[in-house]
């Protein structure tokens, strides 16, 4: 039978196998993963606890594992309390300034009142009962003031607890480990928040055309897959960025795999051989082919006529119309899919929204200033996320180009990730120019020179070149 008691926050252990995230090695990583997946939700919990204290409306569910008290329900609340009580260095988690300021003002009485929390403790033998309680709790949804499990958490629970097959989740987790076209923030976020049901349907539509007998075979052999590995990983990336949705997969006018570089399976029709009085088993295949070709050339076969009509009346679906790299529509398309995630990106989102409202043809100078600001702020946020130094050895601040070079080295693992090197090459080539459109010299001339200006088409081309780095930092 479970017992109920007040337990100090310091004596509670976060669940490193929380279904919301991929398994974590240590508690600090588990907290970072929870923040990365849903920062707004986590920060809201922190603000509520700081303002009102811990409200004992529901007990924390604990599974006793030898001497450890593993939190099975209430990980976010306990993680928030551990940060508030100072068990971890706040600057490591990218908390909003409003929260860190509020924590600094907390007095000793608040900490004493919230040192312990009510817990319901189950023994190791009651693990199945704990799982049922947690499953039912999240099945209640928002009406029970819970954050319901998303498709990733449900699939992970279904696989790890019930032993069910979850091929989409298996592929996602392998992609997060081995994928060559995603950055560290995407790896961290998509481990717990990813459109998994969209991936499942995309795999069902693609496995045969990728050369596999079934989805399980595809997942098993990834990443040692066939020549369409880049195309497959591009699909995985686009699903994560929510550029591929259910409507993309189910649009009868679009051949989804073909639009992503995966050709259809070519089926060669067979024409029945006319009876010649000879056994078919003794007729060579080449003879049949010649006979069929001759018949096709000498008479108008109904089958041939029908197939010709079908091919002309039902042309292959076409991909969306492309636009030139110097076309403002190209910039608009990129900004539409740009979705910054993580802490300290609030201003990046604001600047993005302002860029989307500007017409490059009418406001090229304003566009350039906002774009420069986005790179400055994104560079600082990414450096803070990954502990990259923003100053030189003598204490002088690095220039923007120096910061971005350091970030590029980090993203490419010092050029060892050849795929990422290719993705970011154009960006650093453009940003590294001392007289480039985003250089300090150009910014000063835009402010002070009575004649220096920017051509909108040039700015569109530059944006297309540097966008991959902007996306990778956010």
N, C-alpha and C positions, 0 to 999 in steps of 0.2 A: 504493500500500500504506500502511496506517496505521503510525504510529510510536508508540512508548511512551516517556513521559518524566515526570519529576516537575515539576509546574508550581505556582507560588505561587498561593494562593487569590486574591490581589489581582489576578492576571492572567487570571482566569476570569470570563466573562460569563454571567449567568443567561439562560436562553432566555425572551425576552419573549413568545414565541408558544408557550409550553408548552400542550399540549393540555388539561391539567387546568383551565386558567383561560381567561378571555377575554383577548385580546391586551392587554399592558400597555405603558404609555408609558415607564416607567423601572424600574430594578431594585428600588428600595424598594417600589414598588407591587406588583411580582411577589412579593416576600416576604410582604407583607401579605395578598395573595390566597391564597397557599399556607397561611398560618396560619388565615385565616378559614374556608377550606373544610374543613380537618381539623386543628384546633388540637391535639388530643390526639396525633395522629400526629407532627406537627411537633415538639412539645415533647418527645416521647419520643426522637426522633432527637437533639435537642439534649442531652438528659440523658445519653444513651448516649455521645455524643462527648466531653462534658465529663468523664464518669467514666472512660472507657477510652481516650480519644484516638481519632484517626481510624484505624480498622482497615482496612488496605489489602487487603481480601479481594477487592474488585472495583474495577477501574479506572473512573474517570469517563470517559464517552464524550464526546469533543469534536469539533465540526465547525469546521474552520478557515474563517472568513469574512474574507478579506483579512487584516487584522491582528488580528482579534478571535478569541478562543477561546470559542465558544458551547457551553454545557453542554447536551447533548441527553439525557443520562441521568445523574442524580445531582443534579438541581436542589435538592432539599430538603437534601441533605447539604452542598452548597456554600453554600446560603443560611444554614444553621445555623453553618457555620464563619465566614462573613463577619460574622455578628452576634457570635460569640464573640471574634473578633479585633478587634472594634471598628470595623469599616468603616462602621457606621451607629449612630446614637444609639438605645440600647436602649429608652429611654422612649417612642419613637415606635411600638413594636410590641406594647405591652401584654403583655409576657412575665410569667409567674408570678414572684412574689417569690423562690421557691426557686431558680429558674434564674438570675435576676440576681445573687442572693447567691453562687451557685456560680461564676459568671463572674468576680465581683469577687475571688474567692480564687485564681484561676488564676495560676500563677507563670510567670516568663520561660522556664523550661525547657519547660513544656508548650507554650507558644506557639511556641518554636523547633522542637520536635519535630513540630508539626502545622501548620507554615507552608506546606508543600508537600504535594500529594496526587498519587498515581499516575494518569496519564491516558493514554487511547488516543486519538490524534489522527488524524482523517480529513480529507482535503482536500475542497474544494468539489465536485469531480467525483465524490466518493464519497457524496454526500448520500442517494442511494437505498439504498445499503448500510447507512448509519447508520439510516435509517428502518426497515429490515427488522430490524436488531438490537434497536432500541428496542421495536418491535412484539412481537417474540418474547419479549423480557424480561418485558414486562407480561402476556403471554399465559400465563406460567407460574403466575401467581397467588400466593397466600400461601405455598405450599410453597417458593417460591424467595425468601422473605423480602422480597417486593415488595408494594407497595400497588397492586393491579390497577386499571386504568382503569375508571372508572364509565361509565354510559351517556353522559354528556355528553362525556367525553374520547374515548370510542370514536367517537361521532358526529362530533366535530370532526376527528378524524384521518381518518375515512372521507370527510368532505366536503373538507377542505383538501388532503389528500394524494392521495386516490384519485378525487376529482372526483365523488363520488356525491351524490345529492340527500338532504338531511336537513332536511325541512320543519319538523319539531318543533324542532330546534336553531335554525333560522333565526327561527322565531317567538319562541322563548325569548329570543334575543339582542336582537330588536327590542323585546320586552316589557321587558327590563331597561333599555333605553335610553328608551323612551317611556311605559311603564306609569305610570298615575296613582295606583295603590293599593298601592304597596310602598315600603319604606324603604331607606335606603342600605345597611344591613347585609344586607338580603335581596338587593339587587342584587349585592353583592360575593360573597356566599356561593353564590347560585344560578347565578352565572356558571361555577361548576365542580362544584357538587353539587346536582342537581335530578332528580326522578323523570321523566326524559325519555321513557322507554318508556310511562309512564302517560299523559303528554301526547299522545304519538303516537296512542294508542288513543282518547283523548277527542276528538281532532280528527276522527278517522274517523267517530265517532258524531255529530258536531255540524255539520260543514261545510255539509251540505245544508240543515239547519234554520236556519243563519245566512244562507242565501241565496247560497251559492257553488257552483260547479260541481264543485270538487274542493278538496283541502287546499292545493295549491300556490296556487290563486287566492286563498284566504283569507289565506295568509301574505303573498302579494305585496301585497295591498291594506291589510293592517294597518299603522298604526292608523287609516288613513282607511277605516274599515269602516262597517257599517250601524248601525242604532239599537241593536243588541245589544252594542255595545262594552263597556259596564260589566259585562254578564253574562259576556262572554268573559274579561275581565280578572279577574273574580272567580273563574272556573274556574282560570285560571293561578295565581292566588294560593293557592287552596285545594289545588291539586296540590303546590305548593312547600311548604305547611305540612303536607302529608301527610294532609289531611282527605279528599281524593279519592284512592282507591287502586284497584287492579285490581278488588277485590271490589265497590267502589262502581259501577264501570262495567259489571260483568258480572252484577249482581244482576237477575234477570229480573222481580222484583217492583217494582223501582224504575225509573222512566223518568228516567235521569240528566240529560239536558239540560233537561227540564221542571222538575226540582227546582231548577235554577239559573236559572230565568226564561226559558228558550228554548222557545217553544211548538212543538208538533209541526206537521208539514206537513199541511195539510188537503187531502185528496184527495176531490173530489166524484165519486161514482159515476155512471156513465152507464147509462141504461136503453135496451136495443135498441128501435129504432122498428119497429112492425109494418108489413108490406108493404102498400102502398095502391095499387100499380100505377103510382105516380108516381115520377119520378126523384128520388132523394135530393138531387141537386145543385141542384134547383130549389126544395127545401123550406126556408123560412127557419128559422133556429135557434130563433126565438121560437115558431114553430108547433110544433116538436118538443117544446119545453119544456112548452107548454100541453097537448099531447096526453098526455105522460108524466104530468103532474100529474093530469089527469083520470082516467087509468087507475088511478093509485095510489089516488085517492079512491073509485072505484067498485068496485074489486075487491081481494081480498086476494092480492096478488102473492107468490109464493114467495120471490122475492129480497128483497122488503121485509120479509117475516116473518123470514127468516134473519138479516138485518142487525140487526133489532130484538132478536132473541134473543141475538145475539153481543154487542151492546152492554150488555145487562143481565147476562149471565152472566160477562163478562170486563170488569169495571169498570176504569177507568184507575188505574194504580198511584198510591198516595198517598205524599206526602212524610212523613218522620218526624214524629211528634207534637211540636208546639211546646209550650213552657212559658212561663209569664209571667215578665216581667223581675224580679219580686220573689220568684221561686221559687228556693230553694237549688239546684235542679237546673240552673237557668240558669248559676249560678256554677260548678257542677261541670263543666258542658259546656265552658265557656270555659277553665277550668284544665286540662282534659284535653288541649286542643289547644295550650296554651301551652308552647312549646319554646325557651327562651333559647339563643342561640348567641353565639359570640365570646369574647374574653378577658375576664377579671374578672367572669364571670357564675356562677361556681361557687356563691357564696352565694345568688344569686337562685334557682338550681335547688333548693338545700336548702330555702329558704323556701317555694318553690312546693310542694315535696313535703309540707312541714308543713301548709300551707294545705289541701291535698287530703285530709289526714287529719282535719281539724277539721270538726265539724258546726256550721254557722253558727247554727242554732237553739239549740244548747247552749253555744257558745263565741263569741259575737259580739265580745266585748271582745278576746279573744286574737287572733281573726281580724283585727281592726282594727289591732292593733299590728304583726302580721307584715306586713300589707299596706302599712302606712306604711314599714316597713323595706325592703320590695321596691322601693318608689318611690325611697327615698333612695339605695340602692345602684345601682339601674338608672340613675338620673340621673347619678351620678358616673361610672359606666362609659361611658355614652353620651358624656358631656362629654369624657372622656379619649380616646375613640375619634376624636372629631371636633375636638379642640382648642378646645372651648368653655370660656370662663373661668368658674371657680367662685367668684371673688371680685369684689367691687365695686372701683371706682377707688381707694378709700381703703384697700384691703387687707382690708376686712371681708368675711367669708364671706356669700355669697348665701343667702337662705332657700330652702327647698325649692320654694315656689311660684315664686320668681324663676328658679331653675334650670330648672324645668319650662317656664316661659314661653320662656326662651331656647332650650330644646330644641325646643319647638313651632315657634318661628320658623324654626329650622334645618330641621325636617322639612317645613315648608310653603314653604320658600324665601321667607321673609318674606311669607307669605300670597299668593304668586303661584301656588302650586299649589292651585287651587280645590278639586280633589277631596280632597286631604289636609286642607284646611281644614275641609271638611264632616265628614271622618272624626274629627278631633280636637276639634271644637267642643264636644261634650258633655263631654269630659274636662276641658278647661281651664275650662269654665263651672263644673263641680263643684269642681275643685281650687282655683279662684280664690276661693271663698267664704271669708271670714275666719273663719266659724264652722262650716265644713264638717266632715264626720266625720273627715277626715285632717288637719285643721289642728292647729297647736301648741296652741291653746286647748282643743280637744277632747281631745287627748292628755293634757294636764295635768289636765283635769277627770276623765278616766277613771282617772287615778292617784290624785288627791287628793280629789275630791268624793265624799261618801257617798251622793249621790242620782243623779248624772249617769250615764246608761247609754245603750245603743244598741239600737234595735229591729232584729231580724234581717232583716225584710222591707225596711226602709230601707237596710240595709247591702247587700243583694242588688242593689237598684236602683242604688245608688252604684257598686258594683263594675262593673255592666254599662256605666255611663256612662264610667268612667275606664279600663276595660280596653284600648281601642284605643291609648292612649298607652303603657301598660305594654308592650304587644306591640311597638309601633313602636320602643321604646328597646332591645329585646332581639332 
